[in-house]
Amino acid sequence: MPTVKISPKFQVVIPQQVREKLQLKAGQQVEVLLYDNRIELVPVRPMRQLRGFLKGIDTTVEREPDRVL
């Protein structure tokens, strides 16, 4: 797992192999999430790009009695 160093300006460089795998581009926005004791960077994707990403998801979950159609 690659490691990065925080610069004096609190900047980090995302390693090339990670950028390529996630198809990140210069200037792209990412959300910064604090989760437990770690930082997560989540790429912001346009809604058009997200279309169909839940295809095939199991929708047969048990629902609360007041949520049944």
PyMOL Python script that loads the backbone (N, CA, C, O; Angstrom):
from pymol import cmd

cmd.read_pdbstr("""\
ATOM      1  N   MET A   1       0.841  -1.160   0.000  1.00  0.00           N
ATOM      2  CA  MET A   1       0.000   0.000   0.000  1.00  0.00           C
ATOM      3  C   MET A   1       0.896   1.237   0.000  1.00  0.00           C
ATOM      4  O   MET A   1       1.769   1.380   0.856  1.00  0.00           O
ATOM      5  N   PRO A   2       0.674   2.125  -0.963  1.00  0.00           N
ATOM      6  CA  PRO A   2       1.519   3.327  -1.034  1.00  0.00           C
ATOM      7  C   PRO A   2       1.251   4.281   0.130  1.00  0.00           C
ATOM      8  O   PRO A   2       0.141   4.358   0.656  1.00  0.00           O
ATOM      9  N   THR A   3       2.293   4.996   0.511  1.00  0.00           N
ATOM     10  CA  THR A   3       2.153   6.031   1.534  1.00  0.00           C
ATOM     11  C   THR A   3       2.503   7.373   0.908  1.00  0.00           C
ATOM     12  O   THR A   3       3.237   7.442  -0.078  1.00  0.00           O
ATOM     13  N   VAL A   4       1.969   8.434   1.495  1.00  0.00           N
ATOM     14  CA  VAL A   4       2.253   9.782   1.014  1.00  0.00           C
ATOM     15  C   VAL A   4       2.663  10.642   2.202  1.00  0.00           C
ATOM     16  O   VAL A   4       2.388  10.307   3.354  1.00  0.00           O
ATOM     17  N   LYS A   5       3.320  11.747   1.903  1.00  0.00           N
ATOM     18  CA  LYS A   5       3.770  12.654   2.938  1.00  0.00           C
ATOM     19  C   LYS A   5       2.952  13.938   2.854  1.00  0.00           C
ATOM     20  O   LYS A   5       2.667  14.424   1.760  1.00  0.00           O
ATOM     21  N   ILE A   6       2.580  14.479   3.990  1.00  0.00           N
ATOM     22  CA  ILE A   6       1.851  15.742   4.035  1.00  0.00           C
ATOM     23  C   ILE A   6       2.864  16.880   3.928  1.00  0.00           C
ATOM     24  O   ILE A   6       3.833  16.938   4.686  1.00  0.00           O
ATOM     25  N   SER A   7       2.625  17.783   2.976  1.00  0.00           N
ATOM     26  CA  SER A   7       3.537  18.913   2.770  1.00  0.00           C
ATOM     27  C   SER A   7       3.331  19.957   3.865  1.00  0.00           C
ATOM     28  O   SER A   7       2.361  19.875   4.617  1.00  0.00           O
ATOM     29  N   PRO A   8       4.231  20.939   3.965  1.00  0.00           N
ATOM     30  CA  PRO A   8       4.044  22.019   4.942  1.00  0.00           C
ATOM     31  C   PRO A   8       2.737  22.789   4.738  1.00  0.00           C
ATOM     32  O   PRO A   8       2.241  23.425   5.668  1.00  0.00           O
ATOM     33  N   LYS A   9       2.180  22.736   3.526  1.00  0.00           N
ATOM     34  CA  LYS A   9       0.894  23.391   3.243  1.00  0.00           C
ATOM     35  C   LYS A   9      -0.271  22.422   3.435  1.00  0.00           C
ATOM     36  O   LYS A   9      -1.392  22.726   3.028  1.00  0.00           O
ATOM     37  N   PHE A  10      -0.026  21.261   4.047  1.00  0.00           N
ATOM     38  CA  PHE A  10      -1.028  20.217   4.296  1.00  0.00           C
ATOM     39  C   PHE A  10      -1.604  19.649   3.003  1.00  0.00           C
ATOM     40  O   PHE A  10      -2.788  19.315   2.944  1.00  0.00           O
ATOM     41  N   GLN A  11      -0.781  19.540   1.979  1.00  0.00           N
ATOM     42  CA  GLN A  11      -1.191  18.940   0.715  1.00  0.00           C
ATOM     43  C   GLN A  11      -0.605  17.542   0.609  1.00  0.00           C
ATOM     44  O   GLN A  11       0.452  17.256   1.171  1.00  0.00           O
ATOM     45  N   VAL A  12      -1.309  16.664  -0.126  1.00  0.00           N
ATOM     46  CA  VAL A  12      -0.798  15.319  -0.404  1.00  0.00           C
ATOM     47  C   VAL A  12      -0.934  15.058  -1.902  1.00  0.00           C
ATOM     48  O   VAL A  12      -1.792  15.638  -2.567  1.00  0.00           O
ATOM     49  N   VAL A  13      -0.088  14.187  -2.418  1.00  0.00           N
ATOM     50  CA  VAL A  13      -0.160  13.791  -3.822  1.00  0.00           C
ATOM     51  C   VAL A  13      -0.728  12.379  -3.863  1.00  0.00           C
ATOM     52  O   VAL A  13      -0.221  11.479  -3.193  1.00  0.00           O
ATOM     53  N   ILE A  14      -1.779  12.189  -4.651  1.00  0.00           N
ATOM     54  CA  ILE A  14      -2.369  10.862  -4.813  1.00  0.00           C
ATOM     55  C   ILE A  14      -1.455  10.075  -5.745  1.00  0.00           C
ATOM     56  O   ILE A  14      -1.173  10.533  -6.852  1.00  0.00           O
ATOM     57  N   PRO A  15      -0.985   8.900  -5.324  1.00  0.00           N
ATOM     58  CA  PRO A  15      -0.062   8.127  -6.161  1.00  0.00           C
ATOM     59  C   PRO A  15      -0.651   7.834  -7.552  1.00  0.00           C
ATOM     60  O   PRO A  15      -1.860   7.669  -7.710  1.00  0.00           O
ATOM     61  N   GLN A  16       0.230   7.777  -8.538  1.00  0.00           N
ATOM     62  CA  GLN A  16      -0.178   7.592  -9.930  1.00  0.00           C
ATOM     63  C   GLN A  16      -1.028   6.344 -10.133  1.00  0.00           C
ATOM     64  O   GLN A  16      -2.032   6.390 -10.843  1.00  0.00           O
ATOM     65  N   GLN A  17      -0.638   5.229  -9.519  1.00  0.00           N
ATOM     66  CA  GLN A  17      -1.402   3.991  -9.733  1.00  0.00           C
ATOM     67  C   GLN A  17      -2.828   4.128  -9.213  1.00  0.00           C
ATOM     68  O   GLN A  17      -3.745   3.541  -9.786  1.00  0.00           O
ATOM     69  N   VAL A  18      -3.034   4.886  -8.148  1.00  0.00           N
ATOM     70  CA  VAL A  18      -4.377   5.113  -7.610  1.00  0.00           C
ATOM     71  C   VAL A  18      -5.159   6.037  -8.527  1.00  0.00           C
ATOM     72  O   VAL A  18      -6.329   5.787  -8.816  1.00  0.00           O
ATOM     73  N   ARG A  19      -4.512   7.112  -8.988  1.00  0.00           N
ATOM     74  CA  ARG A  19      -5.163   8.058  -9.921  1.00  0.00           C
ATOM     75  C   ARG A  19      -5.619   7.335 -11.182  1.00  0.00           C
ATOM     76  O   ARG A  19      -6.729   7.561 -11.664  1.00  0.00           O
ATOM     77  N   GLU A  20      -4.774   6.478 -11.708  1.00  0.00           N
ATOM     78  CA  GLU A  20      -5.115   5.768 -12.943  1.00  0.00           C
ATOM     79  C   GLU A  20      -6.252   4.781 -12.715  1.00  0.00           C
ATOM     80  O   GLU A  20      -7.167   4.686 -13.533  1.00  0.00           O
ATOM     81  N   LYS A  21      -6.199   4.046 -11.611  1.00  0.00           N
ATOM     82  CA  LYS A  21      -7.242   3.058 -11.341  1.00  0.00           C
ATOM     83  C   LYS A  21      -8.606   3.713 -11.163  1.00  0.00           C
ATOM     84  O   LYS A  21      -9.617   3.169 -11.609  1.00  0.00           O
ATOM     85  N   LEU A  22      -8.645   4.886 -10.509  1.00  0.00           N
ATOM     86  CA  LEU A  22      -9.896   5.601 -10.279  1.00  0.00           C
ATOM     87  C   LEU A  22     -10.229   6.595 -11.396  1.00  0.00           C
ATOM     88  O   LEU A  22     -11.256   7.272 -11.351  1.00  0.00           O
ATOM     89  N   GLN A  23      -9.356   6.671 -12.385  1.00  0.00           N
ATOM     90  CA  GLN A  23      -9.534   7.583 -13.529  1.00  0.00           C
ATOM     91  C   GLN A  23      -9.735   9.023 -13.072  1.00  0.00           C
ATOM     92  O   GLN A  23     -10.620   9.726 -13.560  1.00  0.00           O
ATOM     93  N   LEU A  24      -8.898   9.453 -12.125  1.00  0.00           N
ATOM     94  CA  LEU A  24      -8.972  10.821 -11.627  1.00  0.00           C
ATOM     95  C   LEU A  24      -8.263  11.760 -12.593  1.00  0.00           C
ATOM     96  O   LEU A  24      -7.253  11.401 -13.200  1.00  0.00           O
ATOM     97  N   LYS A  25      -8.801  12.957 -12.727  1.00  0.00           N
ATOM     98  CA  LYS A  25      -8.231  13.973 -13.619  1.00  0.00           C
ATOM     99  C   LYS A  25      -7.859  15.197 -12.799  1.00  0.00           C
ATOM    100  O   LYS A  25      -8.442  15.448 -11.744  1.00  0.00           O
ATOM    101  N   ALA A  26      -6.892  15.954 -13.283  1.00  0.00           N
ATOM    102  CA  ALA A  26      -6.499  17.199 -12.621  1.00  0.00           C
ATOM    103  C   ALA A  26      -7.696  18.140 -12.554  1.00  0.00           C
ATOM    104  O   ALA A  26      -8.411  18.313 -13.542  1.00  0.00           O
ATOM    105  N   GLY A  27      -7.911  18.739 -11.407  1.00  0.00           N
ATOM    106  CA  GLY A  27      -9.020  19.666 -11.234  1.00  0.00           C
ATOM    107  C   GLY A  27     -10.319  19.002 -10.811  1.00  0.00           C
ATOM    108  O   GLY A  27     -11.280  19.695 -10.477  1.00  0.00           O
ATOM    109  N   GLN A  28     -10.370  17.690 -10.818  1.00  0.00           N
ATOM    110  CA  GLN A  28     -11.584  16.977 -10.411  1.00  0.00           C
ATOM    111  C   GLN A  28     -11.810  17.162  -8.913  1.00  0.00           C
ATOM    112  O   GLN A  28     -10.854  17.230  -8.140  1.00  0.00           O
ATOM    113  N   GLN A  29     -13.059  17.243  -8.514  1.00  0.00           N
ATOM    114  CA  GLN A  29     -13.389  17.402  -7.106  1.00  0.00           C
ATOM    115  C   GLN A  29     -13.507  16.049  -6.418  1.00  0.00           C
ATOM    116  O   GLN A  29     -13.931  15.060  -7.017  1.00  0.00           O
ATOM    117  N   VAL A  30     -13.123  16.030  -5.147  1.00  0.00           N
ATOM    118  CA  VAL A  30     -13.312  14.856  -4.304  1.00  0.00           C
ATOM    119  C   VAL A  30     -13.934  15.315  -2.991  1.00  0.00           C
ATOM    120  O   VAL A  30     -13.656  16.414  -2.511  1.00  0.00           O
ATOM    121  N   GLU A  31     -14.778  14.463  -2.417  1.00  0.00           N
ATOM    122  CA  GLU A  31     -15.339  14.740  -1.100  1.00  0.00           C
ATOM    123  C   GLU A  31     -14.355  14.223  -0.061  1.00  0.00           C
ATOM    124  O   GLU A  31     -13.754  13.162  -0.233  1.00  0.00           O
ATOM    125  N   VAL A  32     -14.197  14.976   1.011  1.00  0.00           N
ATOM    126  CA  VAL A  32     -13.314  14.579   2.103  1.00  0.00           C
ATOM    127  C   VAL A  32     -14.199  14.149   3.269  1.00  0.00           C
ATOM    128  O   VAL A  32     -14.962  14.949   3.810  1.00  0.00           O
ATOM    129  N   LEU A  33     -14.089  12.884   3.647  1.00  0.00           N
ATOM    130  CA  LEU A  33     -14.904  12.333   4.717  1.00  0.00           C
ATOM    131  C   LEU A  33     -14.021  11.911   5.875  1.00  0.00           C
ATOM    132  O   LEU A  33     -12.989  11.269   5.677  1.00  0.00           O
ATOM    133  N   LEU A  34     -14.426  12.271   7.083  1.00  0.00           N
ATOM    134  CA  LEU A  34     -13.748  11.800   8.277  1.00  0.00           C
ATOM    135  C   LEU A  34     -14.553  10.616   8.796  1.00  0.00           C
ATOM    136  O   LEU A  34     -15.716  10.766   9.172  1.00  0.00           O
ATOM    137  N   TYR A  35     -13.936   9.446   8.816  1.00  0.00           N
ATOM    138  CA  TYR A  35     -14.621   8.210   9.209  1.00  0.00           C
ATOM    139  C   TYR A  35     -13.778   7.524  10.267  1.00  0.00           C
ATOM    140  O   TYR A  35     -12.644   7.119  10.009  1.00  0.00           O
ATOM    141  N   ASP A  36     -14.350   7.396  11.477  1.00  0.00           N
ATOM    142  CA  ASP A  36     -13.590   6.892  12.626  1.00  0.00           C
ATOM    143  C   ASP A  36     -12.320   7.713  12.763  1.00  0.00           C
ATOM    144  O   ASP A  36     -12.385   8.917  13.014  1.00  0.00           O
ATOM    145  N   ASN A  37     -11.184   7.090  12.605  1.00  0.00           N
ATOM    146  CA  ASN A  37      -9.919   7.803  12.780  1.00  0.00           C
ATOM    147  C   ASN A  37      -9.140   7.855  11.464  1.00  0.00           C
ATOM    148  O   ASN A  37      -7.914   7.742  11.446  1.00  0.00           O
ATOM    149  N   ARG A  38      -9.879   8.029  10.363  1.00  0.00           N
ATOM    150  CA  ARG A  38      -9.206   8.076   9.058  1.00  0.00           C
ATOM    151  C   ARG A  38      -9.877   9.086   8.146  1.00  0.00           C
ATOM    152  O   ARG A  38     -10.994   9.534   8.406  1.00  0.00           O
ATOM    153  N   ILE A  39      -9.191   9.434   7.088  1.00  0.00           N
ATOM    154  CA  ILE A  39      -9.687  10.370   6.082  1.00  0.00           C
ATOM    155  C   ILE A  39      -9.960   9.568   4.812  1.00  0.00           C
ATOM    156  O   ILE A  39      -9.124   8.772   4.387  1.00  0.00           O
ATOM    157  N   GLU A  40     -11.129   9.777   4.209  1.00  0.00           N
ATOM    158  CA  GLU A  40     -11.443   9.130   2.944  1.00  0.00           C
ATOM    159  C   GLU A  40     -11.702  10.196   1.895  1.00  0.00           C
ATOM    160  O   GLU A  40     -12.403  11.173   2.157  1.00  0.00           O
ATOM    161  N   LEU A  41     -11.146  10.014   0.724  1.00  0.00           N
ATOM    162  CA  LEU A  41     -11.373  10.907  -0.410  1.00  0.00           C
ATOM    163  C   LEU A  41     -12.252  10.168  -1.399  1.00  0.00           C
ATOM    164  O   LEU A  41     -11.878   9.101  -1.886  1.00  0.00           O
ATOM    165  N   VAL A  42     -13.415  10.721  -1.699  1.00  0.00           N
ATOM    166  CA  VAL A  42     -14.362  10.066  -2.595  1.00  0.00           C
ATOM    167  C   VAL A  42     -14.549  10.953  -3.822  1.00  0.00           C
ATOM    168  O   VAL A  42     -14.991  12.095  -3.695  1.00  0.00           O
ATOM    169  N   PRO A  43     -14.215  10.439  -5.016  1.00  0.00           N
ATOM    170  CA  PRO A  43     -14.377  11.251  -6.226  1.00  0.00           C
ATOM    171  C   PRO A  43     -15.835  11.653  -6.441  1.00  0.00           C
ATOM    172  O   PRO A  43     -16.743  10.836  -6.296  1.00  0.00           O
ATOM    173  N   VAL A  44     -16.041  12.907  -6.786  1.00  0.00           N
ATOM    174  CA  VAL A  44     -17.375  13.397  -7.133  1.00  0.00           C
ATOM    175  C   VAL A  44     -17.580  13.060  -8.604  1.00  0.00           C
ATOM    176  O   VAL A  44     -16.798  13.472  -9.461  1.00  0.00           O
ATOM    177  N   ARG A  45     -18.630  12.315  -8.883  1.00  0.00           N
ATOM    178  CA  ARG A  45     -18.923  11.893 -10.257  1.00  0.00           C
ATOM    179  C   ARG A  45     -20.184  12.593 -10.749  1.00  0.00           C
ATOM    180  O   ARG A  45     -21.116  12.797  -9.972  1.00  0.00           O
ATOM    181  N   PRO A  46     -20.230  12.964 -12.032  1.00  0.00           N
ATOM    182  CA  PRO A  46     -21.452  13.558 -12.585  1.00  0.00           C
ATOM    183  C   PRO A  46     -22.589  12.535 -12.551  1.00  0.00           C
ATOM    184  O   PRO A  46     -22.349  11.334 -12.677  1.00  0.00           O
ATOM    185  N   MET A  47     -23.810  13.001 -12.385  1.00  0.00           N
ATOM    186  CA  MET A  47     -24.963  12.107 -12.316  1.00  0.00           C
ATOM    187  C   MET A  47     -25.076  11.222 -13.557  1.00  0.00           C
ATOM    188  O   MET A  47     -25.459  10.058 -13.447  1.00  0.00           O
ATOM    189  N   ARG A  48     -24.756  11.747 -14.710  1.00  0.00           N
ATOM    190  CA  ARG A  48     -24.820  10.940 -15.940  1.00  0.00           C
ATOM    191  C   ARG A  48     -23.920   9.715 -15.854  1.00  0.00           C
ATOM    192  O   ARG A  48     -24.267   8.643 -16.350  1.00  0.00           O
ATOM    193  N   GLN A  49     -22.769   9.880 -15.224  1.00  0.00           N
ATOM    194  CA  GLN A  49     -21.815   8.784 -15.120  1.00  0.00           C
ATOM    195  C   GLN A  49     -22.316   7.712 -14.145  1.00  0.00           C
ATOM    196  O   GLN A  49     -21.904   6.556 -14.242  1.00  0.00           O
ATOM    197  N   LEU A  50     -23.191   8.076 -13.218  1.00  0.00           N
ATOM    198  CA  LEU A  50     -23.693   7.129 -12.228  1.00  0.00           C
ATOM    199  C   LEU A  50     -24.877   6.320 -12.732  1.00  0.00           C
ATOM    200  O   LEU A  50     -25.283   5.351 -12.090  1.00  0.00           O
ATOM    201  N   ARG A  51     -25.431   6.700 -13.863  1.00  0.00           N
ATOM    202  CA  ARG A  51     -26.610   6.005 -14.380  1.00  0.00           C
ATOM    203  C   ARG A  51     -26.323   4.515 -14.576  1.00  0.00           C
ATOM    204  O   ARG A  51     -25.374   4.134 -15.261  1.00  0.00           O
ATOM    205  N   GLY A  52     -27.169   3.679 -13.956  1.00  0.00           N
ATOM    206  CA  GLY A  52     -27.054   2.238 -14.126  1.00  0.00           C
ATOM    207  C   GLY A  52     -26.077   1.548 -13.202  1.00  0.00           C
ATOM    208  O   GLY A  52     -25.903   0.334 -13.312  1.00  0.00           O
ATOM    209  N   PHE A  53     -25.419   2.273 -12.281  1.00  0.00           N
ATOM    210  CA  PHE A  53     -24.410   1.623 -11.462  1.00  0.00           C
ATOM    211  C   PHE A  53     -25.012   0.669 -10.421  1.00  0.00           C
ATOM    212  O   PHE A  53     -24.285  -0.126  -9.826  1.00  0.00           O
ATOM    213  N   LEU A  54     -26.319   0.738 -10.197  1.00  0.00           N
ATOM    214  CA  LEU A  54     -26.974  -0.186  -9.271  1.00  0.00           C
ATOM    215  C   LEU A  54     -27.662  -1.340  -9.991  1.00  0.00           C
ATOM    216  O   LEU A  54     -28.399  -2.105  -9.369  1.00  0.00           O
ATOM    217  N   LYS A  55     -27.433  -1.472 -11.282  1.00  0.00           N
ATOM    218  CA  LYS A  55     -28.063  -2.528 -12.049  1.00  0.00           C
ATOM    219  C   LYS A  55     -27.722  -3.890 -11.451  1.00  0.00           C
ATOM    220  O   LYS A  55     -26.557  -4.203 -11.204  1.00  0.00           O
ATOM    221  N   GLY A  56     -28.766  -4.696 -11.223  1.00  0.00           N
ATOM    222  CA  GLY A  56     -28.569  -6.028 -10.683  1.00  0.00           C
ATOM    223  C   GLY A  56     -28.576  -6.103  -9.166  1.00  0.00           C
ATOM    224  O   GLY A  56     -28.377  -7.180  -8.605  1.00  0.00           O
ATOM    225  N   ILE A  57     -28.800  -4.984  -8.490  1.00  0.00           N
ATOM    226  CA  ILE A  57     -28.810  -4.988  -7.025  1.00  0.00           C
ATOM    227  C   ILE A  57     -30.035  -5.758  -6.520  1.00  0.00           C
ATOM    228  O   ILE A  57     -31.108  -5.702  -7.121  1.00  0.00           O
ATOM    229  N   ASP A  58     -29.859  -6.467  -5.421  1.00  0.00           N
ATOM    230  CA  ASP A  58     -30.952  -7.241  -4.830  1.00  0.00           C
ATOM    231  C   ASP A  58     -31.915  -6.290  -4.124  1.00  0.00           C
ATOM    232  O   ASP A  58     -31.530  -5.619  -3.166  1.00  0.00           O
ATOM    233  N   THR A  59     -33.153  -6.226  -4.583  1.00  0.00           N
ATOM    234  CA  THR A  59     -34.147  -5.321  -4.001  1.00  0.00           C
ATOM    235  C   THR A  59     -35.149  -6.069  -3.137  1.00  0.00           C
ATOM    236  O   THR A  59     -36.177  -5.506  -2.762  1.00  0.00           O
ATOM    237  N   THR A  60     -34.871  -7.316  -2.816  1.00  0.00           N
ATOM    238  CA  THR A  60     -35.802  -8.113  -2.015  1.00  0.00           C
ATOM    239  C   THR A  60     -35.448  -8.016  -0.534  1.00  0.00           C
ATOM    240  O   THR A  60     -35.295  -9.035   0.139  1.00  0.00           O
ATOM    241  N   VAL A  61     -35.320  -6.798  -0.031  1.00  0.00           N
ATOM    242  CA  VAL A  61     -35.019  -6.601   1.382  1.00  0.00           C
ATOM    243  C   VAL A  61     -36.310  -6.557   2.188  1.00  0.00           C
ATOM    244  O   VAL A  61     -37.343  -6.102   1.697  1.00  0.00           O
ATOM    245  N   GLU A  62     -36.245  -7.030   3.417  1.00  0.00           N
ATOM    246  CA  GLU A  62     -37.408  -6.992   4.282  1.00  0.00           C
ATOM    247  C   GLU A  62     -37.640  -5.550   4.726  1.00  0.00           C
ATOM    248  O   GLU A  62     -36.713  -4.869   5.167  1.00  0.00           O
ATOM    249  N   ARG A  63     -38.879  -5.094   4.606  1.00  0.00           N
ATOM    250  CA  ARG A  63     -39.199  -3.707   4.941  1.00  0.00           C
ATOM    251  C   ARG A  63     -39.995  -3.638   6.239  1.00  0.00           C
ATOM    252  O   ARG A  63     -40.623  -4.609   6.662  1.00  0.00           O
ATOM    253  N   GLU A  64     -39.949  -2.475   6.848  1.00  0.00           N
ATOM    254  CA  GLU A  64     -40.746  -2.220   8.041  1.00  0.00           C
ATOM    255  C   GLU A  64     -42.214  -2.286   7.667  1.00  0.00           C
ATOM    256  O   GLU A  64     -42.573  -1.959   6.536  1.00  0.00           O
ATOM    257  N   PRO A  65     -43.077  -2.705   8.594  1.00  0.00           N
ATOM    258  CA  PRO A  65     -44.507  -2.838   8.260  1.00  0.00           C
ATOM    259  C   PRO A  65     -45.145  -1.557   7.697  1.00  0.00           C
ATOM    260  O   PRO A  65     -46.027  -1.633   6.842  1.00  0.00           O
ATOM    261  N   ASP A  66     -44.706  -0.394   8.167  1.00  0.00           N
ATOM    262  CA  ASP A  66     -45.289   0.852   7.671  1.00  0.00           C
ATOM    263  C   ASP A  66     -44.729   1.272   6.323  1.00  0.00           C
ATOM    264  O   ASP A  66     -45.175   2.276   5.767  1.00  0.00           O
ATOM    265  N   ARG A  67     -43.758   0.531   5.775  1.00  0.00           N
ATOM    266  CA  ARG A  67     -43.149   0.855   4.485  1.00  0.00           C
ATOM    267  C   ARG A  67     -43.593  -0.073   3.355  1.00  0.00           C
ATOM    268  O   ARG A  67     -43.189   0.114   2.207  1.00  0.00           O
ATOM    269  N   VAL A  68     -44.410  -1.061   3.667  1.00  0.00           N
ATOM    270  CA  VAL A  68     -44.876  -2.002   2.644  1.00  0.00           C
ATOM    271  C   VAL A  68     -45.892  -1.321   1.745  1.00  0.00           C
ATOM    272  O   VAL A  68     -46.780  -0.611   2.217  1.00  0.00           O
ATOM    273  N   LEU A  69     -45.754  -1.544   0.457  1.00  0.00           N
ATOM    274  CA  LEU A  69     -46.669  -0.918  -0.502  1.00  0.00           C
ATOM    275  C   LEU A  69     -48.019  -1.583  -0.516  1.00  0.00           C
ATOM    276  O   LEU A  69     -48.902  -1.172  -1.270  1.00  0.00           O
TER     277      LEU A  69
END
""", "prot")
cmd.dss("prot")
cmd.show_as("cartoon", "prot")
cmd.util.cbc("prot")
cmd.orient("prot")
